[in-house]
Amino acid sequence: MSFYLSLSGLKGAQADLTTISNNVANVSSTAFKKSRANFGDIFASAPLQTAGTVAGQGVRLTGLAQQFTQGTLETTDKTLDLAITGEGFFTVSTPPPTSQIGYTRNGAFGLDENRFVVDTTGSRLQGLPVDASGNVTGTAASDLMDLQVPTSYTDAGGNEIELSSLGISQTGLVTATFADGSTQALGDVAMASFPSQEGLRQSGDAHWQANAASGTPLYGTGASGLFGSIQSGALERSNVDITEELVALISAQRNFQANAKAIESASTMTSAIVNLRT
């Protein structure tokens, strides 16, 4: 029995080592969120047995909990580099015809050949419609739209005025400024929040998918309610503390060695008993 108990301990230590190794490997990944392995003991006894006479049946992995703590912000010189201070996620969508909605904290955005704002995976940043004054006119899922930056606009006299600069406020309002000094509100960055962030399903590249465990997403603008503020010209780094992970790595290694030693001891005792009989 002790062999199988220690074997479950080896499997648990291995799962812990795998989780920690993944955290360490992604210490430089933009907006990566570390995970923690959670374990529970296995206990079983016959109906007539008392709890005081049963040692237990080992350990099992109960799940991997994502840690959505804030990562440090790294300043950049690019307007479309966006970081979230607080909770909330950017909403992105794969190009048509799939148009699959996803959520990310990785704000390393750029422009594609059609001037759509896209992330590192090619998914388009979603925005909410605004009026001429920059006020959001809808926050439903059906109101989401692909944010696109024009190169110019045509004034009342039919002249084509070139784009001069682009600005993004803390609330996520995207404003284009043209060479004649005029401005145009292009939309507001669509922020999403969830009843249970830990329930989101990871899809890689610091992207997540909503499911039944996370609940239905709520959409809104930055710096309001559960949505964090948006900082243009910055990126969120991984929330992995390398020192903390190395300490956990040593602890997991010791656990593995202790369980391996227990198996070795059980094997030695079994061999001794067999030798006595022979």
N, C-alpha and C positions, 0 to 999 in steps of 0.2 A: 504493500500500500504506500509506504514512504517513497518508493520509486516514482509512482504516478503523481504523488503530491509535489515532489521536487520537479518533475517534468513540467507540470503546469506552471510552477514558478519560473522555470527556464523560458517557457513560451511567453510568460508575462514580461520578464526582463528583456526578452528579445523585441517584443512589441514596443516597450518603453525606449529601447535603444534606437529602433527604427524611427519613432516619432521625433526623438531628440536630434537624430542625424538629419532628418528632413528639415528641422528648424535651422540647424547650423548651416546646411547647404544653401538655404535661402536667406541668409543674413543680409545679402546685398540686393535681394529682389525688391523692386519698388512696390510698396504698399502690401507686402506679404504679411499675413497674420499667422502667428505661431499656433501650434496645437499642443494639447496636453492629454496624455493617456490616462484614463480613469479605470480603476480596477475594483473588483468586488470579490469577497470570499465565497466559496462554495461550501454549503453546509447541507448535509442530508443525514437523516437517522430513521430507524425503524419506529413504528408506532409505540412499541413497548419500551424503547430505549429512552433514557434520560439524557438531557442535553449535557450534563456534567460528565458523561462517559464517552462522548464523541469528540474527536479532535478537529474534525472538518475534512473537507475533500479537496482543498487546494484553492487556487485563485483563477479568475477569468477576466478578460478584458471586457469592460462594460461599454466602452465607447471612447471616441476621440473628441474632445471639446475644443472648439476654436476659441482663441482669445482675441477679441476685437478691441484690444486696448489701443490707444492712440500711439502712432509712430512719430518719431521726430520729423520735423519739416526741413527740407534742404532747399535753399534759395537757388533759383535759376534765372536766366535772362530771357526766357521765352514766355510770351503772353499766354499761349495755349497750354502751358504746364500748370495744372490745377491741383491743389491739395485741399483736403477737407479737414477742418478743425472741429472735432466733435463727432457725433454719430452721423449716419447717413451714407448713401452710396450714389455714385453717378449711374445714370441709366443709359445703357447702350443697346444697339440693335444691329444684328447682322444685315447686310444689304439685301434687297429683294432678290429672289422671291421668298427666301426663308423668313426674313424679318423676325428672328428669334430674339426676344428681349433678355438681356442679362444685366448684371450689376457689378460694379467694380469700384475700388478705391484708388486704382492706378490712374492718375490724371495726366499721364504723358501723352497728350493729344497732339495731333497735327492735321494737315489738310491733304486730302487725296487729289487725284487728277480732276475731279469734278467739284473741288472746293468744299466738299463735305468735311466736317470735323470728325476725325476717326481716331481710335485708340491704337495700341500696339498690335492688336489682333485684326485690325481692319474694320471693326464694328463702329457704327456711326453713333456719335454722342446725340442723345435725345434732348429736346428742348420743349418748353411750354410756350404756347402762343401769347403774344403781348400786343397791346394797342400802341398807338403812336406815342403815348406818354411813358411806355415801358411797364404798364400794369398788366399782370398776368390775367388772361381771360378764361382760363380753364385748367383744371388740375386732374382731370380724369385720365384713365389709361388711353382712351380714344383720342385725347388731345395731344398725345406725344407726337413729335415731329422731328425729322432729321435736321440738325443745325447745319446751315450752309452759309459760307461767307462770300459775298459778291466781290468782284474786282472793281466794279464801278456802278454808277447809276446815271440815268438820263434826267436832266433838270427840265424845267418848264419850257425852256427855249430850245430843247432838243440837243443840248450839249452833253457829251459823255464826261462825267466827272469821275476821276480815278479814286480808288480807295487810298486813304492816307494811313490810318492806323485802326487797331482793334482794341477794345477794352472790355474787361469782365469784372463786374463788381462783386462784393462779398455775398450779395444775394443771388448771384449767378446771372445777372442781366448782361447780355452780350450786346455791345454797342459798336457800330461801325462809324468811323469819322472819315469824311471825304476831303478832297483837296480844297474845296471851297469853304470848308469849315462846318458844313452841315453834318448832322448825325442821324443815324437810323437804328432803331432797336430791332435786332434780328430775332430775339427770343430770349427766354430765360432757361438756364441749365436745369434740366429736370432732376431733382433730388428724390431719392426713395428711402423710406424707412420701413421697418418690419416689426411686427409684434414680438418675434423671436429671431434675433440675428443668428444665434447659435444653430438654428434649424436650417439655415441656407446650405445648399449643396454646392460644394466646390467644383469648378470646372477648369481650373488651371489659369495661369497668367493673372493671378489676383482677381479672378472673376468668379461670380456666384450665380446660381439659378434659384429662383423662388420655388417652393414646393409647399405641401400641406403642413410640414413641420414649422416652416418659417412664417406662415400666414400670408395673407394678401398684402401686397405692398401699398403704401400710401405715398402719393406724389405731392411735391410742393417745391418751394424755393429755398435757397440757402438762408441761414441766419433767422430761421423761424421755426418754432415748435421743436420737433425732434430732429430737424435737419441741421447739420453743422454748417458753419460758415465756409465760404469758398475763398481761397487765397490764390490769386493769379501770380504766375512767376515762381512757383514752388512745387515740390513733389514730396509726398509722404514716404519716408523710408520704412523698411521692415521694423516690426516691433519686437524683434528677437534681441534679447540681451545675451551677447556671446558669453559673458562671464557666468551668468546664471545657468546657461545651457551646458557649459563645460562642467560645472559642479554637479548638475543633474546627470550628466554623462558618466561621471566617476561613480555616483551613487548607483546608477543602473548596472554598471560594470561589476560593482561589488555584489549586488543582488544576484547577478548571473553566476558569479564565482561561488557564492555561498550555496546556491541551489545545486550547482555542479558538484560541490564538495559533499553535499548531503546524499546525492546519488552514488558518489564514490563510496561513502561510508556504508550505505545500504548494501551495495554490491559486496563490499568486504565482509560484512556480517553474514550475508547469505552464503558466501563462499566458505566461511568458517563453519557454519552449521552443516553444510554439505560434507565438508571434510570430517566432521565429527561422526556423521552417520556411516561414512565409508571406512 
